[in-house]
Amino acid sequence: FMTATNAVADQAVLTTTDFSSGSFSSLDLGTNTASNDHLTIHSDATVRTYLDKVYIINRLGQDNVIVLDKDNLGTPLTQFSTGNGTNPQDMVFVSESKAYISRYGHSQLLIVNPGTGDSLGVVDLSEFSDSDGFPEMSQLALYNSHLFVVCQRLDQNNGFAPTDFSVIAVVDVTTDQVVDVDVSAIGNQGIVMEGKNPSGASQRGDKWVLSTVNTFGDLTDGGIEVIDLANLESEGIVIGEVALGGNLNSVAMSSDSRGYVVVSDANFANLVKGFDLVTKSVSENLSGISGGFVPSLGVFGGRLYVLDRGSFSDPASGGVKVYDVNTNQLVAGPISTGLPPSTIAF
């Protein structure tokens, strides 16, 4: 679900996992060939890129970030902690010397120098917490001078069930102060979402497209929600789960209006469908998907990259599958990444 920060990219980088061990692989975008197992990483990790650097976010249980140069993926430049038990989730970059890291197991957003890992301070988001004391901050987006932080507000004392609402906290990146988007209400207000429990996110300029699940198993209470980053407001759920046919996971936009989303149907089979935010239409399922878990999607250069972990009955059907976004036809794959693929950045 990454938006590439480079104008030109020649490779994708991928975290891979079998849920007990983790590794790091890369994919040549010109030849669709993978180079696997550059580095052993945490079994629960995600990856971000900025300019010529790669950032592996090792989540719950390791709570650190590994920094790599794109031309040497086997030798970390540095590795830094985000705090024990903080469960870092996402990372966005203001510059080569300032980045933000969302921490699921903490009420404070971390500010770091991404080159050195030195802490530059925190932003207290505890006012957006639910009753468990944590806001459950997850996805991040930057637009102009504002940072946007999804606060899922799930109750950790009740099986991470959704509470009354999910909200997006807004932070001024020039002052690192929380922005009040509704001065008529008491306290700092964020952008209250129509949907709850966002799972996937994809930014296109001033629009942030989020897939919301709300309650797993209930196929009627989530959907694709659009956040207007310029006007600090939600446009609401544009396409609901009923139209899409299930609970939603990763989302990736291929244009300002068109995108793809992973849908888990009533039988828990994972499908990938295209959608159009303007016509509110949903395409047929992409062909060639295994039906097993699809943890992530990525779009770059007119291609959709589907990270398919394969099915129990056919593990060999797993790998990276590459589709043409104009025709929805499979053009390469499945490409083996060693361990099954988990997250991708370009």
Secondary structure in CASP SS format (residue, H / E / C, confidence):
PFRMAT SS
TARGET T0000
AUTHOR 0000-0000-0000
METHOD secondary structure of the structure
MODEL  1
F C 1.00
M C 1.00
T C 1.00
A C 1.00
T C 1.00
N C 1.00
A C 1.00
V C 1.00
A C 1.00
D C 1.00
Q E 1.00
A E 1.00
V E 1.00
L E 1.00
T E 1.00
T E 1.00
T E 1.00
D C 1.00
F C 1.00
S C 1.00
S C 1.00
G E 1.00
S E 1.00
F E 1.00
S E 1.00
S E 1.00
L E 1.00
D E 1.00
L C 1.00
G C 1.00
T C 1.00
N C 1.00
T E 1.00
A E 1.00
S E 1.00
N E 1.00
D E 1.00
H E 1.00
L E 1.00
T E 1.00
I E 1.00
H C 1.00
S C 1.00
D C 1.00
A E 1.00
T E 1.00
V E 1.00
R E 1.00
T E 1.00
Y E 1.00
L C 1.00
D C 1.00
K E 1.00
V E 1.00
Y E 1.00
I E 1.00
I E 1.00
N E 1.00
R C 1.00
L C 1.00
G C 1.00
Q C 1.00
D C 1.00
N E 1.00
V E 1.00
I E 1.00
V E 1.00
L E 1.00
D E 1.00
K C 1.00
D C 1.00
N E 1.00
L C 1.00
G C 1.00
T C 1.00
P C 1.00
L C 1.00
T E 1.00
Q E 1.00
F E 1.00
S E 1.00
T C 1.00
G C 1.00
N C 1.00
G C 1.00
T C 1.00
N C 1.00
P E 1.00
Q E 1.00
D E 1.00
M E 1.00
V E 1.00
F E 1.00
V E 1.00
S E 1.00
E C 1.00
S C 1.00
K E 1.00
A E 1.00
Y E 1.00
I E 1.00
S E 1.00
R E 1.00
Y C 1.00
G C 1.00
H C 1.00
S C 1.00
Q E 1.00
L E 1.00
L E 1.00
I E 1.00
V E 1.00
N C 1.00
P C 1.00
G C 1.00
T C 1.00
G C 1.00
D C 1.00
S E 1.00
L E 1.00
G E 1.00
V E 1.00
V E 1.00
D E 1.00
L C 1.00
S H 1.00
E H 1.00
F H 1.00
S C 1.00
D C 1.00
S C 1.00
D C 1.00
G C 1.00
F C 1.00
P C 1.00
E C 1.00
M E 1.00
S E 1.00
Q E 1.00
L E 1.00
A E 1.00
L E 1.00
Y E 1.00
N C 1.00
S C 1.00
H E 1.00
L E 1.00
F E 1.00
V E 1.00
V E 1.00
C E 1.00
Q C 1.00
R C 1.00
L E 1.00
D E 1.00
Q H 1.00
N H 1.00
N H 1.00
G C 1.00
F C 1.00
A E 1.00
P E 1.00
T C 1.00
D C 1.00
F C 1.00
S C 1.00
V E 1.00
I E 1.00
A E 1.00
V E 1.00
V E 1.00
D E 1.00
V C 1.00
T C 1.00
T C 1.00
D C 1.00
Q E 1.00
V E 1.00
V E 1.00
D C 1.00
V C 1.00
D C 1.00
V C 1.00
S C 1.00
A C 1.00
I C 1.00
G C 1.00
N C 1.00
Q C 1.00
G C 1.00
I E 1.00
V E 1.00
M C 1.00
E C 1.00
G C 1.00
K C 1.00
N C 1.00
P E 1.00
S E 1.00
G E 1.00
A E 1.00
S E 1.00
Q E 1.00
R E 1.00
G C 1.00
D C 1.00
K E 1.00
W E 1.00
V E 1.00
L E 1.00
S E 1.00
T E 1.00
V C 1.00
N C 1.00
T C 1.00
F C 1.00
G C 1.00
D C 1.00
L C 1.00
T C 1.00
D C 1.00
G C 1.00
G E 1.00
I E 1.00
E E 1.00
V E 1.00
I E 1.00
D E 1.00
L C 1.00
A C 1.00
N C 1.00
L C 1.00
E E 1.00
S E 1.00
E E 1.00
G E 1.00
I E 1.00
V E 1.00
I E 1.00
G E 1.00
E H 1.00
V H 1.00
A H 1.00
L H 1.00
G C 1.00
G C 1.00
N E 1.00
L E 1.00
N E 1.00
S E 1.00
V E 1.00
A E 1.00
M E 1.00
S C 1.00
S C 1.00
D C 1.00
S C 1.00
R E 1.00
G E 1.00
Y E 1.00
V E 1.00
V E 1.00
V E 1.00
S E 1.00
D C 1.00
A C 1.00
N C 1.00
F C 1.00
A C 1.00
N E 1.00
L E 1.00
V E 1.00
K E 1.00
G E 1.00
F E 1.00
D E 1.00
L C 1.00
V C 1.00
T C 1.00
K C 1.00
S E 1.00
V E 1.00
S E 1.00
E E 1.00
N E 1.00
L C 1.00
S C 1.00
G C 1.00
I C 1.00
S C 1.00
G C 1.00
G C 1.00
F C 1.00
V C 1.00
P C 1.00
S E 1.00
L E 1.00
G E 1.00
V E 1.00
F E 1.00
G C 1.00
G C 1.00
R E 1.00
L E 1.00
Y E 1.00
V E 1.00
L E 1.00
D E 1.00
R C 1.00
G C 1.00
S C 1.00
F C 1.00
S C 1.00
D C 1.00
P H 1.00
A H 1.00
S H 1.00
G C 1.00
G E 1.00
V E 1.00
K E 1.00
V E 1.00
Y E 1.00
D E 1.00
V C 1.00
N C 1.00
T C 1.00
N C 1.00
Q C 1.00
L E 1.00
V E 1.00
A E 1.00
G E 1.00
P E 1.00
I E 1.00
S C 1.00
T C 1.00
G C 1.00
L C 1.00
P C 1.00
P E 1.00
S E 1.00
T E 1.00
I E 1.00
A E 1.00
F C 1.00
END
